[in-house]
Amino acid sequence: MPLMKTTKPYEILCFYTDYKDKLSPQSLIGLFQDAATNQSSFLGVGHDYMVSNNLIWVLLKYNIHINRMPEFKE
């Protein structure tokens, strides 16, 4: 399968951040999950397809390099 790049802008809201107003790692993973869900739907293999075919997909391993964690309101 060819590489597919997907982008989606997000605003970092207060409930995504930690006590230093930086995006928390848990929230970052949640935003990745949201982007992946949107991409799956775009490709025609989203939630409805998965349910109707008794399928699931699971991310088992992450390899993430973060240069700078986004902050509140970015």
Secondary structure, 3 states (H helix, E strand, C coil): CCCCCCCCCCCCCHHHECCCCEECHHHHHHHHHHHHHHHHHHCCCCHHHHHHCCCCCCCCCCCCCCCCCCECCC
